[in-house]
Amino acid sequence: MSGPFDLNGRCALVTGGATGIGEGIALGLAAAGADVALTYRSHAPEETLAKLEALGVKAAAVKADFDGMDAAAAAEVVGFARDALGGLDILVNNAGIIHREPSVDMPFEDWRRVLSVNLDGVWLLSQAAGRHMVDQGSGKIVIVASVLGAQGGLMVPAYASSKHAAIGLTRALCNEWAGKGVNVNAIAPGYTATDNTQALRDDPDRSKSLLERIPAGRFAEPSEIAGAAVFLASDAAAYCHGSVVTVDGGWLAR
């Protein structure tokens, strides 16, 4: 492969890369030629690592919990990726959780847990990777937000708040780092067939109402989010700074 989307020789770190959208993105980056390190928490990474290696790239995995992560732990994750792959050119902040409950009943600890993973973890990894990328004068940071970064959703106040904040963080970081050779952009996936949407997909009434509102008429597959990540991680997106690429089957256009 050659051309503006070629990632041969690039080294990428994908958080939450052993399942769902993270795995789809990790495989997409590898198919474009990037070596890939991933983090995992509860999903064993061996199957994903085997898929990555089958694409002819280096692959490595490190266990990491983003709930309550501190700056030292984030630096360790970034250091692991750099050591395992021989560098770091791309960070995809994908790891995230969701908690569904009426706002009047939601305990503060569940609110804090979602914000800890979806916002604090993204900030800490971006900061740790950003230091390295600013020093080397190049790098790509991709933050996986959501269409709920533009909406409120139903019974997901912490998740929606975290995704609004993730888009704000994307824009804030791009303002500081665009002139230093580092691109910071976001992807806003729509409803995708992952563990996070399993409860919705298992509810016949809720699933029906969602599908009726999606112009494409179906949920996305995790692999369908990967193209946007490959684009934002590549030279083709050299002048994209603070962009939010929506991949939602037309959900926000409805």
Phi and psi restraints in degrees (value plus and minus 20) as a CYANA .aco file:
   2 SER   PHI    -166.3  -126.3
   2 SER   PSI     142.8   182.8
   3 GLY   PHI      98.7   138.7
   3 GLY   PSI    -194.3  -154.3
   4 PRO   PHI     -86.6   -46.6
   4 PRO   PSI     -37.3     2.7
   5 PHE   PHI    -119.0   -79.0
   5 PHE   PSI     -16.9    23.1
   6 ASP   PHI     -91.9   -51.9
   6 ASP   PSI     105.8   145.8
   7 LEU   PHI    -132.3   -92.3
   7 LEU   PSI      -4.1    35.9
   8 ASN   PHI     -79.3   -39.3
   8 ASN   PSI     114.2   154.2
   9 GLY   PHI      66.0   106.0
   9 GLY   PSI     -25.1    14.9
  10 ARG   PHI    -111.6   -71.6
  10 ARG   PSI     130.7   170.7
  11 CYS   PHI    -138.9   -98.9
  11 CYS   PSI     106.9   146.9
  12 ALA   PHI    -143.7  -103.7
  12 ALA   PSI     124.8   164.8
  13 LEU   PHI    -137.3   -97.3
  13 LEU   PSI     105.1   145.1
  14 VAL   PHI    -139.7   -99.7
  14 VAL   PSI      96.2   136.2
  15 THR   PHI    -100.3   -60.3
  15 THR   PSI     124.4   164.4
  16 GLY   PHI      41.1    81.1
  16 GLY   PSI      17.8    57.8
  17 GLY   PHI    -108.7   -68.7
  17 GLY   PSI     -13.4    26.6
  18 ALA   PHI    -114.5   -74.5
  18 ALA   PSI     -22.8    17.2
  19 THR   PHI    -177.8  -137.8
  19 THR   PSI     142.0   182.0
  20 GLY   PHI      38.0    78.0
  20 GLY   PSI    -160.8  -120.8
  21 ILE   PHI     -80.3   -40.3
  21 ILE   PSI     -57.7   -17.7
  22 GLY   PHI     -80.4   -40.4
  22 GLY   PSI     -63.8   -23.8
  23 GLU   PHI     -84.7   -44.7
  23 GLU   PSI     -62.6   -22.6
  24 GLY   PHI     -77.9   -37.9
  24 GLY   PSI     -63.0   -23.0
  25 ILE   PHI     -88.2   -48.2
  25 ILE   PSI     -63.3   -23.3
  26 ALA   PHI     -78.1   -38.1
  26 ALA   PSI     -64.1   -24.1
  27 LEU   PHI     -88.7   -48.7
  27 LEU   PSI     -56.2   -16.2
  28 GLY   PHI     -84.9   -44.9
  28 GLY   PSI     -62.8   -22.8
  29 LEU   PHI     -83.7   -43.7
  29 LEU   PSI     -61.1   -21.1
  30 ALA   PHI     -85.7   -45.7
  30 ALA   PSI     -59.4   -19.4
  31 ALA   PHI     -82.9   -42.9
  31 ALA   PSI     -47.6    -7.6
  32 ALA   PHI    -105.6   -65.6
  32 ALA   PSI     -21.8    18.2
  33 GLY   PHI      92.0   132.0
  33 GLY   PSI     -24.4    15.6
  34 ALA   PHI     -98.7   -58.7
  34 ALA   PSI     122.7   162.7
  35 ASP   PHI     -95.9   -55.9
  35 ASP   PSI     124.1   164.1
  36 VAL   PHI    -152.9  -112.9
  36 VAL   PSI     108.3   148.3
  37 ALA   PHI    -128.6   -88.6
  37 ALA   PSI     124.9   164.9
  38 LEU   PHI    -154.6  -114.6
  38 LEU   PSI     136.0   176.0
  39 THR   PHI    -125.4   -85.4
  39 THR   PSI     133.6   173.6
  40 TYR   PHI    -164.7  -124.7
  40 TYR   PSI     140.8   180.8
  41 ARG   PHI    -143.7  -103.7
  41 ARG   PSI     -84.5   -44.5
  42 SER   PHI    -131.3   -91.3
  42 SER   PSI     -41.2    -1.2
  43 HIS   PHI    -108.1   -68.1
  43 HIS   PSI     102.4   142.4
  44 ALA   PHI     -80.4   -40.4
  44 ALA   PSI     115.7   155.7
  45 PRO   PHI    -110.9   -70.9
  45 PRO   PSI     -24.1    15.9
  46 GLU   PHI     -78.5   -38.5
  46 GLU   PSI     -62.0   -22.0
  47 GLU   PHI     -85.1   -45.1
  47 GLU   PSI     -62.2   -22.2
  48 THR   PHI     -85.8   -45.8
  48 THR   PSI     -62.0   -22.0
  49 LEU   PHI     -79.8   -39.8
  49 LEU   PSI     -60.3   -20.3
  50 ALA   PHI     -83.9   -43.9
  50 ALA   PSI     -59.6   -19.6
  51 LYS   PHI     -84.6   -44.6
  51 LYS   PSI     -61.2   -21.2
  52 LEU   PHI     -84.5   -44.5
  52 LEU   PSI     -66.4   -26.4
  53 GLU   PHI     -84.9   -44.9
  53 GLU   PSI     -50.9   -10.9
  54 ALA   PHI     -85.7   -45.7
  54 ALA   PSI     -40.0     0.0
  55 LEU   PHI    -106.9   -66.9
  55 LEU   PSI     -18.7    21.3
  56 GLY   PHI      64.2   104.2
  56 GLY   PSI       2.9    42.9
  57 VAL   PHI    -137.8   -97.8
  57 VAL   PSI     144.2   184.2
  58 LYS   PHI     -90.5   -50.5
  58 LYS   PSI     124.2   164.2
  59 ALA   PHI    -163.8  -123.8
  59 ALA   PSI     123.0   163.0
  60 ALA   PHI    -172.2  -132.2
  60 ALA   PSI     137.4   177.4
  61 ALA   PHI    -160.8  -120.8
  61 ALA   PSI     125.9   165.9
  62 VAL   PHI    -156.4  -116.4
  62 VAL   PSI     117.9   157.9
  63 LYS   PHI     -97.7   -57.7
  63 LYS   PSI     114.1   154.1
  64 ALA   PHI    -170.7  -130.7
  64 ALA   PSI     117.2   157.2
  65 ASP   PHI    -131.8   -91.8
  65 ASP   PSI      98.9   138.9
  66 PHE   PHI    -107.8   -67.8
  66 PHE   PSI     -25.6    14.4
  67 ASP   PHI    -100.7   -60.7
  67 ASP   PSI      88.9   128.9
  68 GLY   PHI      64.3   104.3
  68 GLY   PSI      -8.4    31.6
  69 MET   PHI     -79.9   -39.9
  69 MET   PSI     124.5   164.5
  70 ASP   PHI    -134.8   -94.8
  70 ASP   PSI     157.5   197.5
  71 ALA   PHI     -82.3   -42.3
  71 ALA   PSI     -56.3   -16.3
  72 ALA   PHI     -85.1   -45.1
  72 ALA   PSI     -62.0   -22.0
  73 ALA   PHI     -86.2   -46.2
  73 ALA   PSI     -59.1   -19.1
  74 ALA   PHI     -83.0   -43.0
  74 ALA   PSI     -61.6   -21.6
  75 ALA   PHI     -83.8   -43.8
  75 ALA   PSI     -55.4   -15.4
  76 GLU   PHI     -84.9   -44.9
  76 GLU   PSI     -61.0   -21.0
  77 VAL   PHI     -83.6   -43.6
  77 VAL   PSI     -66.3   -26.3
  78 VAL   PHI     -83.5   -43.5
  78 VAL   PSI     -61.3   -21.3
  79 GLY   PHI     -82.8   -42.8
  79 GLY   PSI     -59.2   -19.2
  80 PHE   PHI     -78.7   -38.7
  80 PHE   PSI     -68.3   -28.3
  81 ALA   PHI     -81.7   -41.7
  81 ALA   PSI     -63.5   -23.5
  82 ARG   PHI     -83.1   -43.1
  82 ARG   PSI     -62.1   -22.1
  83 ASP   PHI     -89.6   -49.6
  83 ASP   PSI     -61.2   -21.2
  84 ALA   PHI     -90.5   -50.5
  84 ALA   PSI     -54.7   -14.7
  85 LEU   PHI    -125.3   -85.3
  85 LEU   PSI     -36.5     3.5
  86 GLY   PHI      70.4   110.4
  86 GLY   PSI      -3.2    36.8
  87 GLY   PHI     140.3   180.3
  87 GLY   PSI     159.4   199.4
  88 LEU   PHI    -170.0  -130.0
  88 LEU   PSI      96.7   136.7
  89 ASP   PHI    -135.2   -95.2
  89 ASP   PSI     -42.2    -2.2
  90 ILE   PHI    -157.7  -117.7
  90 ILE   PSI     112.3   152.3
  91 LEU   PHI    -142.2  -102.2
  91 LEU   PSI     106.2   146.2
  92 VAL   PHI    -132.5   -92.5
  92 VAL   PSI      89.8   129.8
  93 ASN   PHI    -104.7   -64.7
  93 ASN   PSI      73.0   113.0
  94 ASN   PHI    -130.7   -90.7
  94 ASN   PSI     -49.5    -9.5
  95 ALA   PHI     -74.7   -34.7
  95 ALA   PSI     111.4   151.4
  96 GLY   PHI    -185.1  -145.1
  96 GLY   PSI     139.8   179.8
  97 ILE   PHI    -153.6  -113.6
  97 ILE   PSI     145.7   185.7
  98 ILE   PHI    -157.5  -117.5
  98 ILE   PSI     127.8   167.8
  99 HIS   PHI    -154.7  -114.7
  99 HIS   PSI     100.2   140.2
 100 ARG   PHI    -125.1   -85.1
 100 ARG   PSI     101.3   141.3
 101 GLU   PHI    -189.9  -149.9
 101 GLU   PSI     124.9   164.9
 102 PRO   PHI     -74.6   -34.6
 102 PRO   PSI     119.6   159.6
 103 SER   PHI     -79.7   -39.7
 103 SER   PSI     -52.7   -12.7
 104 VAL   PHI     -90.2   -50.2
 104 VAL   PSI     -36.8     3.2
 105 ASP   PHI    -127.7   -87.7
 105 ASP   PSI     -29.5    10.5
 106 MET   PHI     -92.4   -52.4
 106 MET   PSI      99.6   139.6
 107 PRO   PHI     -87.2   -47.2
 107 PRO   PSI     128.5   168.5
 108 PHE   PHI     -80.4   -40.4
 108 PHE   PSI     -54.2   -14.2
 109 GLU   PHI     -84.2   -44.2
 109 GLU   PSI     -51.8   -11.8
 110 ASP   PHI     -93.7   -53.7
 110 ASP   PSI     -58.8   -18.8
 111 TRP   PHI     -76.4   -36.4
 111 TRP   PSI     -69.2   -29.2
 112 ARG   PHI     -85.6   -45.6
 112 ARG   PSI     -57.7   -17.7
 113 ARG   PHI     -82.5   -42.5
 113 ARG   PSI     -64.6   -24.6
 114 VAL   PHI     -83.8   -43.8
 114 VAL   PSI     -64.9   -24.9
 115 LEU   PHI     -86.9   -46.9
 115 LEU   PSI     -54.1   -14.1
 116 SER   PHI     -82.1   -42.1
 116 SER   PSI     -66.3   -26.3
 117 VAL   PHI     -95.7   -55.7
 117 VAL   PSI     -69.4   -29.4
 118 ASN   PHI    -100.8   -60.8
 118 ASN   PSI     -40.9    -0.9
 119 LEU   PHI    -141.3  -101.3
 119 LEU   PSI     -74.6   -34.6
 120 ASP   PHI     -80.0   -40.0
 120 ASP   PSI     -64.2   -24.2
 121 GLY   PHI     -82.8   -42.8
 121 GLY   PSI     -60.8   -20.8
 122 VAL   PHI     -83.7   -43.7
 122 VAL   PSI     -63.7   -23.7
 123 TRP   PHI     -81.0   -41.0
 123 TRP   PSI     -68.9   -28.9
 124 LEU   PHI     -85.1   -45.1
 124 LEU   PSI     -61.9   -21.9
 125 LEU   PHI     -88.4   -48.4
 125 LEU   PSI     -60.1   -20.1
 126 SER   PHI     -83.6   -43.6
 126 SER   PSI     -61.3   -21.3
 127 GLN   PHI     -84.0   -44.0
 127 GLN   PSI     -66.7   -26.7
 128 ALA   PHI     -84.6   -44.6
 128 ALA   PSI     -65.0   -25.0
 129 ALA   PHI     -90.4   -50.4
 129 ALA   PSI     -56.8   -16.8
 130 GLY   PHI     -81.9   -41.9
 130 GLY   PSI     -58.6   -18.6
 131 ARG   PHI     -76.7   -36.7
 131 ARG   PSI     -67.0   -27.0
 132 HIS   PHI     -83.9   -43.9
 132 HIS   PSI     -65.5   -25.5
 133 MET   PHI     -88.2   -48.2
 133 MET   PSI     -59.7   -19.7
 134 VAL   PHI     -82.4   -42.4
 134 VAL   PSI     -61.1   -21.1
 135 ASP   PHI     -83.2   -43.2
 135 ASP   PSI     -58.5   -18.5
 136 GLN   PHI    -107.0   -67.0
 136 GLN   PSI     -27.8    12.2
 137 GLY   PHI      59.9    99.9
 137 GLY   PSI      -4.9    35.1
 138 SER   PHI    -182.9  -142.9
 138 SER   PSI     135.8   175.8
 139 GLY   PHI     139.8   179.8
 139 GLY   PSI     140.3   180.3
 140 LYS   PHI    -149.9  -109.9
 140 LYS   PSI     103.9   143.9
 141 ILE   PHI    -136.3   -96.3
 141 ILE   PSI     105.6   145.6
 142 VAL   PHI    -139.0   -99.0
 142 VAL   PSI     101.8   141.8
 143 ILE   PHI    -124.7   -84.7
 143 ILE   PSI     105.0   145.0
 144 VAL   PHI    -105.3   -65.3
 144 VAL   PSI      87.2   127.2
 145 ALA   PHI    -115.8   -75.8
 145 ALA   PSI    -149.0  -109.0
 146 SER   PHI    -194.2  -154.2
 146 SER   PSI     139.7   179.7
 147 VAL   PHI     -81.5   -41.5
 147 VAL   PSI     -42.3    -2.3
 148 LEU   PHI     -96.9   -56.9
 148 LEU   PSI     -18.6    21.4
 149 GLY   PHI     -96.7   -56.7
 149 GLY   PSI     -27.1    12.9
 150 ALA   PHI    -141.8  -101.8
 150 ALA   PSI     -19.8    20.2
 151 GLN   PHI    -158.0  -118.0
 151 GLN   PSI     158.9   198.9
 152 GLY   PHI    -122.6   -82.6
 152 GLY   PSI     -42.9    -2.9
 153 GLY   PHI      47.6    87.6
 153 GLY   PSI    -192.0  -152.0
 154 LEU   PHI    -144.7  -104.7
 154 LEU   PSI     101.1   141.1
 155 MET   PHI      41.2    81.2
 155 MET   PSI       8.3    48.3
 156 VAL   PHI    -152.7  -112.7
 156 VAL   PSI      34.2    74.2
 157 PRO   PHI     -81.8   -41.8
 157 PRO   PSI     -60.0   -20.0
 158 ALA   PHI     -89.7   -49.7
 158 ALA   PSI     -62.5   -22.5
 159 TYR   PHI     -82.7   -42.7
 159 TYR   PSI     -68.1   -28.1
 160 ALA   PHI     -81.8   -41.8
 160 ALA   PSI     -62.4   -22.4
 161 SER   PHI     -82.3   -42.3
 161 SER   PSI     -62.0   -22.0
 162 SER   PHI     -85.0   -45.0
 162 SER   PSI     -56.0   -16.0
 163 LYS   PHI     -97.3   -57.3
 163 LYS   PSI     -54.3   -14.3
 164 HIS   PHI     -79.2   -39.2
 164 HIS   PSI     -65.1   -25.1
 165 ALA   PHI     -85.8   -45.8
 165 ALA   PSI     -56.5   -16.5
 166 ALA   PHI     -82.5   -42.5
 166 ALA   PSI     -57.1   -17.1
 167 ILE   PHI     -89.5   -49.5
 167 ILE   PSI     -60.1   -20.1
 168 GLY   PHI     -81.4   -41.4
 168 GLY   PSI     -60.1   -20.1
 169 LEU   PHI     -84.7   -44.7
 169 LEU   PSI     -60.7   -20.7
 170 THR   PHI     -74.5   -34.5
 170 THR   PSI     -67.2   -27.2
 171 ARG   PHI     -90.8   -50.8
 171 ARG   PSI     -57.9   -17.9
 172 ALA   PHI     -84.7   -44.7
 172 ALA   PSI     -64.5   -24.5
 173 LEU   PHI     -87.9   -47.9
 173 LEU   PSI     -56.7   -16.7
 174 CYS   PHI     -84.5   -44.5
 174 CYS   PSI     -53.9   -13.9
 175 ASN   PHI     -83.7   -43.7
 175 ASN   PSI     -53.4   -13.4
 176 GLU   PHI    -103.7   -63.7
 176 GLU   PSI     -55.8   -15.8
 177 TRP   PHI    -127.7   -87.7
 177 TRP   PSI     -30.3     9.7
 178 ALA   PHI     -78.6   -38.6
 178 ALA   PSI     -60.4   -20.4
 179 GLY   PHI     -96.2   -56.2
 179 GLY   PSI     -23.4    16.6
 180 LYS   PHI    -127.8   -87.8
 180 LYS   PSI      -7.8    32.2
 181 GLY   PHI      67.8   107.8
 181 GLY   PSI     -10.1    29.9
 182 VAL   PHI    -132.7   -92.7
 182 VAL   PSI     102.6   142.6
 183 ASN   PHI    -113.0   -73.0
 183 ASN   PSI     108.1   148.1
 184 VAL   PHI    -142.3  -102.3
 184 VAL   PSI      97.4   137.4
 185 ASN   PHI    -160.0  -120.0
 185 ASN   PSI     151.5   191.5
 186 ALA   PHI    -151.8  -111.8
 186 ALA   PSI     136.9   176.9
 187 ILE   PHI    -136.1   -96.1
 187 ILE   PSI     117.3   157.3
 188 ALA   PHI    -135.6   -95.6
 188 ALA   PSI      69.5   109.5
 189 PRO   PHI     -90.7   -50.7
 189 PRO   PSI     130.8   170.8
 190 GLY   PHI    -107.8   -67.8
 190 GLY   PSI    -177.4  -137.4
 191 TYR   PHI     -89.4   -49.4
 191 TYR   PSI     100.0   140.0
 192 THR   PHI    -144.3  -104.3
 192 THR   PSI     127.3   167.3
 193 ALA   PHI     -95.4   -55.4
 193 ALA   PSI      64.6   104.6
 194 THR   PHI    -154.4  -114.4
 194 THR   PSI     158.3   198.3
 195 ASP   PHI     -79.4   -39.4
 195 ASP   PSI     -54.5   -14.5
 196 ASN   PHI     -83.2   -43.2
 196 ASN   PSI     -47.1    -7.1
 197 THR   PHI    -126.5   -86.5
 197 THR   PSI     -11.8    28.2
 198 GLN   PHI     -78.7   -38.7
 198 GLN   PSI     -64.9   -24.9
 199 ALA   PHI     -81.8   -41.8
 199 ALA   PSI     -60.3   -20.3
 200 LEU   PHI     -85.6   -45.6
 200 LEU   PSI     -62.6   -22.6
 201 ARG   PHI     -90.2   -50.2
 201 ARG   PSI     -45.6    -5.6
 202 ASP   PHI    -102.8   -62.8
 202 ASP   PSI     -33.5     6.5
 203 ASP   PHI    -112.5   -72.5
 203 ASP   PSI      87.9   127.9
 204 PRO   PHI     -75.9   -35.9
 204 PRO   PSI     -62.4   -22.4
 205 ASP   PHI     -90.1   -50.1
 205 ASP   PSI     -65.4   -25.4
 206 ARG   PHI     -86.8   -46.8
 206 ARG   PSI     -61.8   -21.8
 207 SER   PHI     -82.5   -42.5
 207 SER   PSI     -63.0   -23.0
 208 LYS   PHI     -82.1   -42.1
 208 LYS   PSI     -63.4   -23.4
 209 SER   PHI     -86.9   -46.9
 209 SER   PSI     -56.6   -16.6
 210 LEU   PHI     -87.2   -47.2
 210 LEU   PSI     -67.2   -27.2
 211 LEU   PHI     -83.9   -43.9
 211 LEU   PSI     -53.3   -13.3
 212 GLU   PHI     -88.4   -48.4
 212 GLU   PSI     -44.7    -4.7
 213 ARG   PHI    -110.5   -70.5
 213 ARG   PSI     -36.8     3.2
 214 ILE   PHI    -107.2   -67.2
 214 ILE   PSI      94.7   134.7
 215 PRO   PHI     -74.1   -34.1
 215 PRO   PSI     -54.9   -14.9
 216 ALA   PHI     -90.6   -50.6
 216 ALA   PSI     -37.6     2.4
 217 GLY   PHI      58.7    98.7
 217 GLY   PSI      -6.1    33.9
 218 ARG   PHI    -178.3  -138.3
 218 ARG   PSI     144.3   184.3
 219 PHE   PHI     -97.9   -57.9
 219 PHE   PSI     132.8   172.8
 220 ALA   PHI     -94.5   -54.5
 220 ALA   PSI     134.9   174.9
 221 GLU   PHI    -112.2   -72.2
 221 GLU   PSI     126.9   166.9
 222 PRO   PHI     -73.0   -33.0
 222 PRO   PSI     -55.3   -15.3
 223 SER   PHI     -84.6   -44.6
 223 SER   PSI     -41.7    -1.7
 224 GLU   PHI     -99.2   -59.2
 224 GLU   PSI     -30.2     9.8
 225 ILE   PHI    -107.1   -67.1
 225 ILE   PSI     -38.3     1.7
 226 ALA   PHI     -84.9   -44.9
 226 ALA   PSI     -55.0   -15.0
 227 GLY   PHI     -78.8   -38.8
 227 GLY   PSI     -60.1   -20.1
 228 ALA   PHI     -85.2   -45.2
 228 ALA   PSI     -58.1   -18.1
 229 ALA   PHI     -87.0   -47.0
 229 ALA   PSI     -62.8   -22.8
 230 VAL   PHI     -81.2   -41.2
 230 VAL   PSI     -64.4   -24.4
 231 PHE   PHI     -78.5   -38.5
 231 PHE   PSI     -71.0   -31.0
 232 LEU   PHI     -88.0   -48.0
 232 LEU   PSI     -44.3    -4.3
 233 ALA   PHI    -106.4   -66.4
 233 ALA   PSI     -26.2    13.8
 234 SER   PHI    -123.8   -83.8
 234 SER   PSI     152.6   192.6
 235 ASP   PHI     -87.1   -47.1
 235 ASP   PSI     -38.9     1.1
 236 ALA   PHI     -82.5   -42.5
 236 ALA   PSI     -43.9    -3.9
 237 ALA   PHI    -124.5   -84.5
 237 ALA   PSI       8.2    48.2
 238 ALA   PHI     -78.8   -38.8
 238 ALA   PSI     -49.6    -9.6
 239 TYR   PHI    -125.7   -85.7
 239 TYR   PSI      -4.5    35.5
 240 CYS   PHI    -112.8   -72.8
 240 CYS   PSI      96.6   136.6
 241 HIS   PHI    -156.9  -116.9
 241 HIS   PSI     102.1   142.1
 242 GLY   PHI      54.7    94.7
 242 GLY   PSI      -4.5    35.5
 243 SER   PHI     -98.9   -58.9
 243 SER   PSI     130.7   170.7
 244 VAL   PHI    -140.4  -100.4
 244 VAL   PSI      88.9   128.9
 245 VAL   PHI    -111.4   -71.4
 245 VAL   PSI      95.6   135.6
 246 THR   PHI    -109.9   -69.9
 246 THR   PSI     110.7   150.7
 247 VAL   PHI    -150.7  -110.7
 247 VAL   PSI      65.2   105.2
 248 ASP   PHI    -157.0  -117.0
 248 ASP   PSI      -7.9    32.1
 249 GLY   PHI      45.9    85.9
 249 GLY   PSI      -3.7    36.3
 250 GLY   PHI      75.5   115.5
 250 GLY   PSI     -14.6    25.4
 251 TRP   PHI     -72.4   -32.4
 251 TRP   PSI     -69.0   -29.0
 252 LEU   PHI     -94.9   -54.9
 252 LEU   PSI     -38.4     1.6
 253 ALA   PHI    -102.0   -62.0
 253 ALA   PSI     -33.4     6.6
